[in-house]
Amino acid sequence: MGIGRGSAGTQGFTLGKGERVSAQTYEEDWQIKAACRGPQNAVVFFPPQRFERKHEKIEREALAKSICRSCAVRRDCLDYALTIREPHGIWGGLNESERKQVLLQREAS
């Protein structure tokens, strides 16, 4: 089995019979361009380990969503979160329950 770089930012694994299997790399291209990029923003986009009061959550999410509004890759981010059904944090300007609503609407259509 060999490992090589694929064309769309994927790593490929060549199996014994020459079959090629690919897997996503850690970072998608859009993630490099994201306005939220960097460890300092994790506290804004994801809930803390400790209990979070309702008003704290509202303020934290509002700040995260304001960063999302100015992001050039917001749609890519949201599409990614919906595709993998990300259960935590703000992605593409939507929180967990908002993303769940989008998925339910898509399923109903």
N, C-alpha and C positions, 0 to 999 in steps of 0.2 A: 504494500500500500504506500503510495507517495502523496505528498502534499504540495500544492502549487496555488498560485494566485489566479483567480478567475477574472473575467472581464468586468463584472459589475460590482467590484469591491467585495467579492466573496473568496473564501478559501475553498479549494476543491480537494477532495480526497479521491485518489484513483484506487479502485478496488482491484483485486486480483485479475479479473478478466477484462481490464481496460475500461470498466464502467466508472463514470465520474459522478461523484456526489458532491454537492456544494452546500456550504453553510454560511450564514451571514457573519461578517466580521463584527467585532465589538461595536464599531461606530459606523453608522450610516453617513453618507455624504452630507445630508441635511443637518445632522447633529453638529457638525463642525461649524456651521453657519448660524446656529441657534443663538438667540439673544440671551437665553438663560444659561449658556455654557459657563461652567466653572463651579467649583465646590462651594463657593460662597452663596450660591443661589439655592442650594439644596434645602436650606432651612425655610425658604419661601415657598417652594414648589411641593414639598412633602411635609406631612404632619410630624410634629416632634415625637420623641419617644415617651415623653411625659404626657399627662392629661392636658388637653387643650380646651379652654373655655370657648363657648360659642362665639363670643365677640372677637376672641383672638383668631379663631379659624376664619371668620368673615374678613378680618383685616388682612391676614396672611394671604388668603385666596385673592382678595382684591388687588394686592400688590403683585402677585404672580400673574394675574390676568392682565394687569396693565403692562407688564413686560411682554407678554404674549401679543398684545395688540400691535406693538411696534416691530414684531418679529417677521422677517422675510420668509421664514420657513414654517410658519404657523400651520398651514394646511398639511404639509408633510408630517409634521409632528402629530397632529390630530389623527391623520390617516394611520400612522404607525401605531398609536395607542389603541385605536379602534380595532385594527387588524390583530394585534396580539392580546386584545382585551385586558389592557393594563388596569389593574385594580386599585392603584394608589396614585395620588398626586394630581397636579395640574399638568395637563398635556394639551397642546394646541388651544389653550385658552378655556378648557373645560375641566371641571372637577369630576370625581368618580361618578356621582349620581347623574350629572349632565351627560357624560359619555354613555352611561347605561341607557338613558332616554333616547339618545341618537340611535343606539343599536336596536332598541325595541321598535322605534319608528321604521328603521330599515327592514326589520323582520316582518313588520305589519304590511309593508308595501309590496 
